[in-house]
Amino acid sequence: MLRLNATRVGFLMGVSLLLAAIIYFFAANWGGLGRADKILASAGIMVLFYGASAFFAKMKIMLGHHSFLSALFLVGGCISFGAAVALLNQIYNSHADTYELFLVWSAPALLFSFITRFNPFYLLSYVLIHLTLWQYFFPSSMYIERTDNELWLIGCMFTLINLILLLLTQSKLLPSAPLKFVSFIVFHIALLFLSNSTQFEHLGFWMNIACITAIATGFYYFIRVRLDKVMLTLNALAASAFAVFKFLELLSEHASTTFFVFGLLFVALLLTANFFFFRFLNKLGADEATDEPHAEPKLKEEHQSVLVGKIVSTIVTVIGVLIGSISLVGLVLLASNNVDPEQVLLVLSFLFVLPMLLLRRLNPVIRYTVLTIGYAAGIVAIVWIDAAALTLLFLALTAAGLFRLRGRAQHLFSYSLINLTIAILLFQLFEYVQHASSFIVLIMAALNAVVFASHHLLGEGAMRQHVRECGLLFTLLLMFWLTFMPDIFPYSYELFNVINFLAVTVLSFLFVRRKQALEAAASLVFWFIYVGFKYYDLFWTLLHKSITLALLGVIAIAVTYLFAYRSRAAVPEETDVYSRILHKSPILIAIVIVLQLGYVGYHAATSEALLSGGTPVKLAIEPLDPRSLLQGDYVTLNYSISTPPSIVNKELEARGGSRRIKAVLQEDANGIYQFSRLYVQGEPISAKEIVINGVYNGWDGIYYGIETYFVPEGTGMETERQAKFAHVVVGKNGDSLLKRLSKE
């Protein structure tokens, strides 16, 4: 099983690198390929992925490896279809990141999820559908003004969608645990947005009632109806978020000394309620355990109870820290008249921290909450006072916490405080040194690497393991941070990027082979974050990056395959869940793939027909230079026809909201088309006029779907300086495509 997991990590990395290479290559918009070549390349890549999936699905040796590769390539094929749709929009200069892109992409992902019942497809569909809705209501390519009523209705729609998904997953009609967790979280986030009384003055009260009702219903259902401690934990998280949000909302309106005193009292009440909740939770777990007929379910339930208790305790501590820290700092700022508030905060910090470090038998939740409030006040104080000696003294106080506290979360908290305090101290010491920030991050990364490598000096026990984990986490974080820093010596930027990528890759495999799950998960997370964040940020172009990542992906898959072949690690066919994915409905999967290829061909054919048969139109422009996530650099075009005459604008404003319109453009003496009027169905059009489709944004502009012009990487600024006119073709039905830009 260990070797099986190691090979799956290698295959996952390899396929991920290949997908990243494909997206980077298309986003680079290389001028060496024509439109037809790009379309054929995108279709060929899709066929390659789906073909590889079918090929590995047929292989009967090395069970567990080939089936996993087959599933990976199937998901990769669906992702490559999204890249192909984005490429089509790039080729024909359609909207960047438009909702149509995500809508079309979500269709096969949704079909695959129902056919295969595979969680990655469920999650991909969920993300794409939500992106479709978000881009429809809040498009990145145009500004649409939304009224409070519209925002409320949009929030209700997201709430309802996620509530329906939650009910379907809870009733097992949609068998996806990850989808259940995600829909539950987004449901409560949407409800929290709707409960904003400052945004929705007339409806905020009722939405607060709805939010409280949803939280209370969750507690009742997951305790009394269907005991589910994971969902109960998430419900506690929702309650915590609601409490913090309401406190901050009240704080913005009623900040006063009395209010901050009530804030501290609220923390005390919260901790008391938490104490009784834990008593109830422990009793609930004990009652359920006694009803179990076998010992194994009892132990499992007990383990879940302990885990849930730790999570809820952490949540309550965070709430107490947030509210208590804000209340304490606010109270000090308002109450200190002739005394410097920063000095008061420092004294209070020591008065809060020292007793809590000594009184180990105090209720843990109360102890850790007061302790954290004290540390938070101390951090504010030492930054405010800006004296290295006091910072060094506070560092000793934080280091004492590492040795006096018990538990993984407590040690992570103390270790984080130590790092933060050391960083503050280094900034105070090297404030005027050139590239101080870069050197400080480098020093911190080296210190944490030393801690990780020499954790054995702390002796045996849980603390040694926790410090080792913390050292690794901060080493990875600070190494990743270094890859964004400017050069502190020649080629340091390139060196840090190479070291980070190699180190995270090696550590991922090393920890997987050693069965160190937490460390392996952390390394893999940082590996994927690095690949994602370095989309535009590496020291070579997207084209060169694409070639490099493609080679790395091929090498990773080949090396992993050889390792898997030599190790012969496999799982029994009856327990190999991946082997059943393609075997469920191969005909339906083939139909979805054919539909994807058909869409690519149809989109290309209709666009080419419009380019060849449409009416050429010349428009005046004012370009800008942003980027699209999937499609690379593009120039945003603001046309003279985008702003209609004031009389037309008033007419559109009177209609209210965003809406589709038809505009009549008229050619002037210089051959440039100008806005003439809104088209009335059936009216005659002269020889020098053309009708074009547009969307009024409900504020002050019209968008025609030709506002983005994609350019090769790095040429956006040059295009912006030189381009003055856009050459557009308009079809008989009013649809338009942007063909090229020119100086004159």
TAURBEL-V489954 format. One record per run of one state. SS is the DSSP state (hx for helix, st for strand, lp for the rest). FROM is the first residue (numbers start at 1). TO is the last residue. Records with the same first field share a line. If there is no record, write none. Layout:
SS->FROM-TO  FROM-TO
This chain:
lp->1-1  29-34  59-65  92-98  117-118  138-147  171-176  195-203  226-228  255-256  292-294  336-340  359-363  386-387  405-407  430-435  454-454  459-461  483-491  514-516  534-541  568-572  576-576  585-585  614-614  624-626  629-631  643-645  656-658  668-672  679-688  697-701  704-707  711-715  723-724  731-735  743-744
hx->2-28  35-58  66-91  99-116  119-137  148-170  177-194  204-225  229-254  257-291  295-335  341-358  364-385  388-404  408-429  436-453  455-458  462-482  492-513  517-533  542-567  573-575  577-584  586-613  640-642  646-655  716-722
st->615-623  627-628  632-639  659-667  673-678  689-696  702-703  708-710  725-730  736-742
